[in-house]
C-alpha cells in the first residue's frame, strides 16, 4: 500500500537505519542536531568511519556524511522539492532519506512508515531505441522522481530495468544534458569508452540512439546483495558541499588507509591520470568511492569502478582547472607533474602507464566515425592529451626504456 502524498509528515525527525535487512540503529533529528544510536556494539556499522564497537552514540550539528552521501543536489533536488512543495512545504534532509527506503546507493535502508510504490521495470532496449513523442528523460523523471536518491547536480534518475533477471532494486542510472552542457551523454559515453579501452574498471554503460540518455548500471549491487559504498567525502569526514576541498594526494592516502593495498593505490593513480589526459576537471571527492561487503566478518575494501568522467574543458562556463589540487596546484599537470604524482604514490613505472593510456586515447581520437558533430569535444580532448604529454624543455630521466616510437609521441613536446 502506497503512502498518499497528502499524508506525508510535515516534520520527520526519526528514522530506523537497516543494513542487510537488519536494524542497525536509530537516527534522530532534535533541536537542530543529529543523533545516531546503534542498537548494540554488534550492530552492522553504517560507515567504516562510525564503528559501533568503538562508539555507540554519535552526535553532530550537521547530517552525518554517510547519510548525506545520496541526498540529491541541484536539478533533481529542485524537482523533488517542487513536486512535494504543496504537501510538506520545504523538503527536509530527513524526508529525503525516508524517500530512499531501500533504493539508495550503498547498503543503507531507511524505515519511517513511508511507503512508496515500486514502479514497473523498463525495457532497456526501448529506452535505447526511444521513438515515443516527448523526451525519454522527462518520462523517466516523472515516473521515478520520488525513487531517485543519487547525488550530483547533473540531471539524472535511478530506474528499474529487467536486464539480468529479476529486479530487486533500481539498477540503472540515466543521465542527460542541458543547455549549459550540450552533448553531455555523448561526452560521458566516449570518455568511459576510452577508460574501458585503457583497462580501467568501469560499469556497464550505454548511449541511446537519439543521444539523449547516457545509461549506466549500478555497481554497488552484487546479485541480491547491496554492497557498502562510501565516497571520499564520507571517508574524509567532509560534507558534500566540501567535495572540492582537498587534493588527489589526500585521495591516495584514503585509498591506502582503508584498503591497505598498494594495487588499489595504483588503480587510483590510473583514475586520476586518465582524468587529466582527457580533461576531466570535475573529479571531486564524491566521484571516487570504496566498495565492500557489509556482511563479511572482516570487510575488504576496494576502489569502485570509475564513474562520472567527462571532458569539462570543452564547456565555456566550466573552470579550466582540476577539481582538487595536484602537486599543490589546481592546474592540469603536464607529463612531469603526472610522473611526480605517480612516484609520490610509489607507483611502479608510471611512465609506462601514462604512455599506454595516451596511445589508447590517441587511437580513439583517430577514429573519425566516433566524432561526427563532436569536433569541439575531439579538439578539447586532443588539447588535454597534448598538455598532459608535454615535457618541460629540460633533461628528464624516465623510468622506462622506450625502444620504438609510440602513437602518442606526436603529443610529447
C-alpha positions in Angstrom: 0.0 0.0 0.0 1.5 3.3 -1.0 1.6 6.5 1.0 -0.8 9.2 -0.2 1.4 12.3 -0.7 -1.2 14.3 1.1 -0.4 12.3 4.3 3.4 12.9 4.2 4.6 14.3 7.5 5.3 18.0 7.7 8.2 17.2 10.0 10.1 13.9 10.1 12.5 13.6 13.0 13.2 9.9 13.4 14.3 7.0 11.1 15.4 3.4 11.7 18.5 2.5 9.7 18.8 -1.0 8.4 21.6 -2.9 6.7 21.2 -6.4 5.1 17.5 -6.5 6.4 18.7 -6.0 10.0 18.2 -2.9 12.0 21.5 -1.2 12.8 20.3 1.8 14.8 18.2 4.9 15.1 18.7 8.4 13.5 17.1 11.3 15.4 16.9 15.0 14.5 16.2 17.1 17.5 16.8 20.7 18.4 18.9 21.4 15.3 21.3 18.4 15.9 21.5 14.9 14.5 22.0 11.9 16.8 22.7 8.3 15.7 22.4 5.5 18.2 23.5 1.9 17.4 21.2 -0.8 18.8 24.3 -2.6 20.1 28.0 -2.9 19.8 27.4 -5.9 17.5 25.3 -3.8 15.0 26.4 -3.6 11.4 28.2 -0.3 11.0 26.6 2.4 8.8 30.1 3.5 7.8 33.7 2.3 8.3 34.2 5.7 9.9 31.4 5.1 12.6 32.2 1.7 14.2 29.7 0.7 16.9 32.3 -1.3 18.9 34.3 2.0 19.3 31.3 4.3 19.9 27.6 3.5 20.3 26.3 7.1 20.1 27.2 9.8 17.7 26.1 13.5 17.6 26.6 16.2 15.0 25.2 19.6 14.2 25.2 18.5 10.5 23.8 15.4 8.9 26.4 12.7 9.1 28.3 12.4 5.8 27.3 8.7 5.3 23.6 9.7 5.4 24.2 12.9 3.4 26.0 11.0 0.6 23.0 10.2 -1.5 20.8 13.3 -0.9 20.2 14.8 -4.4 21.7 18.1 -5.3 20.9 20.6 -8.0 18.4 19.7 -10.6 16.9 16.5 -9.1 16.6 18.0 -5.6 14.8 21.0 -7.1 12.4 18.8 -9.0 11.6 16.6 -5.9 11.1 19.7 -3.7 8.9 21.2 -6.4 6.7 18.1 -6.6 6.3 17.8 -2.8 6.0 21.5 -2.0 2.2 21.6 -1.8 2.2 18.6 0.6 5.1 19.3 3.0 6.4 22.7 2.3 10.2 22.6 2.4 11.6 19.1 2.0 13.9 18.3 4.9 17.0 16.1 4.6 15.3 13.6 6.9 12.4 13.3 4.4 15.0 12.9 1.5 16.4 10.0 3.5 13.0 8.5 4.1 12.2 8.6 0.4 15.2 6.4 -0.3 13.7 3.4 1.5 15.9 0.6 0.3 16.7 2.1 -3.1 19.7 4.3 -2.3 23.2 3.8 -3.5 25.1 1.6 -1.0 23.8 -0.7 1.7 21.7 1.5 3.9 17.9 1.4 4.1 15.6 3.9 5.8 12.4 2.9 7.6 9.9 5.6 8.6 6.5 4.2 7.9 6.6 5.9 4.5 5.8 3.5 1.7 6.1 4.4 -2.0 5.2 2.3 -5.0 7.8 0.3 -6.9 7.5 1.5 -10.5 7.1 -1.2 -13.1 10.5 -2.0 -14.8 11.5 -0.6 -18.1 12.9 -2.4 -21.1 16.5 -1.2 -21.6 16.2 -1.7 -25.4 13.1 0.5 -25.5 15.0 3.3 -23.8 18.0 3.0 -26.1 15.7 3.0 -29.2 13.3 5.6 -27.9 10.8 6.6 -30.6 7.9 7.9 -28.5 6.7 11.5 -28.5 8.5 13.7 -26.0 11.7 13.2 -24.0 12.7 9.8 -22.7 14.4 11.5 -19.7 11.3 13.5 -18.8 9.3 10.3 -19.0 11.7 8.6 -16.6 11.9 11.6 -14.3 8.2 11.8 -14.0 7.9 8.1 -13.2 10.9 7.6 -10.9 11.4 11.0 -9.4 10.5 10.1 -5.8 12.5 6.8 -6.1 15.7 8.7 -7.1 18.3 9.3 -4.4 21.5 9.8 -6.1 24.0 12.7 -5.6 25.3 15.2 -8.2 24.0 18.3 -9.8 23.6 16.8 -13.3 20.0 15.8 -14.4 19.8 12.0 -13.6 17.3 9.4 -12.4 17.5 5.9 -11.0 15.3 3.3 -12.6 14.4 -0.3 -12.8 15.1 -2.3 -16.0 14.9 -6.1 -16.4 18.3 -6.7 -17.9 19.7 -9.6 -15.8 16.8 -11.5 -14.4 14.6 -10.2 -11.6 14.8 -6.6 -10.5 15.1 -6.2 -6.7 16.3 -2.6 -6.6 16.6 0.3 -9.1 19.6 -1.0 -11.1 20.3 1.7 -13.7 21.1 5.4 -13.6 20.1 7.5 -16.6 21.6 10.9 -17.2 21.0 13.7 -19.8 22.5 17.0 -20.7 21.2 20.6 -20.6 21.6 23.9 -22.3 24.8 24.7 -20.4 26.3 21.3 -21.0 25.2 20.2 -24.5 26.1 16.7 -25.8 26.9 15.6 -22.2 25.6 12.0 -22.7 27.9 11.5 -25.7 30.8 13.2 -23.9 30.5 10.7 -21.0 29.9 7.7 -23.3 33.1 8.5 -25.2 35.2 9.2 -22.1 34.0 6.0 -20.5 34.7 4.0 -23.7 38.3 5.3 -23.7 38.6 4.4 -20.0 37.4 0.9 -20.7 39.8 0.6 -23.6 42.6 1.7 -21.3 41.9 -1.3 -19.0 40.2 0.8 -16.3 37.3 -0.8 -14.5 34.0 0.8 -15.4 30.4 -0.2 -15.0 28.4 -1.4 -18.0 27.1 1.7 -19.9 25.0 2.6 -22.9 24.1 5.6 -25.1 20.6 5.9 -26.5 20.3 6.0 -30.3 19.0 9.6 -30.1 21.9 10.6 -27.9 19.6 11.9 -25.2 20.5 9.3 -22.5 23.7 8.0 -21.0 22.7 4.9 -19.0 24.9 3.2 -16.5 24.4 0.1 -14.5 24.8 0.4 -10.7 28.0 -1.2 -9.5 27.0 -1.3 -5.8 24.7 -4.3 -6.4 26.1 -7.9 -6.3 23.1 -10.1 -7.2 20.7 -9.8 -4.3 23.3 -8.1 -2.1 23.7 -4.4 -1.7 27.3 -3.5 -1.2 28.6 -0.9 1.2 29.7 2.2 -0.8 31.3 5.2 0.7 32.6 8.2 -1.3 35.7 10.1 -0.4 33.7 12.9 1.2 32.4 10.3 3.7 35.8 8.7 4.3 37.4 12.1 4.8 34.6 13.2 7.2 33.5 16.0 4.9 30.1 17.4 4.0 29.1 17.2 0.3 29.5 20.9 -0.1 33.2 20.4 0.7 33.7 18.0 -2.2 36.1 20.4 -3.9 38.3 20.9 -0.8 41.3 18.5 -0.8 43.9 17.0 -3.1 44.4 13.9 -5.2 47.3 13.1 -2.8 44.8 13.1 0.0 42.6 10.7 -2.0 45.6 8.3 -2.4 46.0 8.4 1.4 42.4 7.5 1.8 42.8 4.5 -0.6 45.9 3.3 1.2 44.5 3.7 4.7 41.2 1.9 4.1 42.3 -0.8 1.6 45.9 -1.4 2.9 46.6 -2.5 -0.7 49.2 -0.8 -3.0 47.5 -2.3 -6.1 44.4 -0.2 -5.2 46.6 2.9 -4.9 47.8 2.1 -8.4 44.2 1.8 -9.7 43.5 5.2 -8.1 46.6 6.7 -9.9 45.2 5.4 -13.2 41.8 7.0 -12.5 43.4 10.4 -11.7 45.9 10.2 -14.6 43.2 9.3 -17.1 41.0 12.2 -15.9 44.0 14.5 -16.6 44.6 13.0 -20.0 41.0 13.5 -21.2 40.5 16.9 -19.5 38.1 15.9 -16.7 38.1 18.9 -14.4 35.2 17.6 -12.2 36.9 14.6 -10.5 36.0 15.7 -7.0 35.8 13.8 -3.7 32.3 12.4 -4.4 33.4 10.9 -7.7 35.7 8.4 -6.0 34.4 5.7 -3.7 35.2 2.4 -2.0 33.1 -0.7 -2.0 32.8 -3.6 0.4 30.5 -6.4 1.5 28.6 -5.4 4.7 28.0 -9.0 5.7 31.7 -10.0 5.6 33.2 -10.6 9.1 36.3 -8.6 8.0 35.2 -6.4 5.1 37.8 -6.0 2.3 37.5 -2.5 0.8 38.2 -2.0 -2.9 38.1 1.0 -5.1 34.8 1.2 -7.0 34.8 1.2 -10.8 35.4 4.7 -12.4 32.3 6.8 -12.9 31.2 10.4 -13.8 34.1 11.0 -16.2 33.6 13.7 -18.9 35.8 16.3 -20.6 34.9 19.6 -18.9 37.3 21.9 -20.8 35.0 22.0 -23.9 32.4 23.9 -22.0 32.9 27.7 -21.8 31.1 28.0 -18.4 33.3 25.4 -16.6 36.6 26.3 -15.0 39.6 25.1 -17.0 41.3 23.5 -14.0 41.2 20.5 -11.7 38.5 19.9 -9.2 41.1 19.1 -6.5 44.7 20.1 -6.1 47.5 18.0 -7.6 51.1 18.8 -6.7 49.7 21.8 -4.7 48.0 23.3 -7.8 44.6 23.2 -9.5 46.3 23.5 -12.9 46.1 20.5 -15.1 49.5 18.8 -14.9 52.0 18.2 -17.7 53.8 14.9 -18.1 56.4 15.7 -15.5 53.7 16.6 -13.0 51.9 13.2 -13.6 55.2 11.3 -13.2 55.9 13.1 -10.0 52.5 12.3 -8.7 53.0 8.6 -9.6 56.4 8.4 -7.9 55.0 10.1 -4.8 52.4 7.3 -4.7 55.2 4.7 -5.2 53.7 3.6 -8.5 56.0 1.2 -10.4 56.8 2.5 -13.9 54.2 5.4 -14.0 55.6 6.5 -17.4 54.7 3.2 -19.0 51.1 3.5 -17.6 50.8 7.1 -18.9 52.1 6.2 -22.4 49.8 3.1 -22.7 46.8 5.2 -21.8 47.9 8.1 -24.1 48.3 5.7 -27.0 44.8 4.3 -26.5 43.2 7.7 -26.2 45.1 8.8 -29.4 43.7 5.7 -31.2 40.2 6.8 -30.3 40.8 10.4 -31.4 41.9 9.0 -34.8 38.6 7.2 -35.3 36.6 9.8 -37.3 33.3 7.9 -37.1 33.3 8.4 -33.4 33.3 12.2 -33.6 30.5 13.1 -36.0 29.2 16.6 -35.0 31.6 16.5 -32.0 34.6 18.2 -33.3 34.6 20.6 -30.4 34.9 17.7 -28.0 37.6 15.9 -30.0 39.6 19.1 -30.1 39.2 19.6 -26.4 40.3 16.1 -25.5 43.2 16.3 -28.0 44.4 19.5 -26.4 44.1 17.9 -22.9 46.1 14.9 -24.1 48.8 17.2 -25.6 49.1 19.2 -22.4 49.3 16.1 -20.2 52.0 14.6 -22.5 54.1 17.9 -22.7 57.5 17.8 -21.2 59.5 20.7 -19.8 62.5 21.7 -22.0 65.0 20.1 -19.6 66.7 16.7 -19.4 64.2 14.3 -17.9 65.2 10.7 -16.9 62.2 8.5 -17.4 61.8 5.2 -15.7 61.0 3.0 -18.7 63.1 2.3 -21.8 61.3 3.3 -25.0 62.7 1.4 -27.9 60.2 2.4 -30.5 58.0 5.3 -31.5 54.6 5.4 -29.9 51.3 6.8 -31.3 51.3 9.4 -28.5 54.7 10.7 -29.5 53.1 13.5 -31.5 51.7 14.8 -28.2 55.1 14.8 -26.5 56.7 18.2 -26.7 
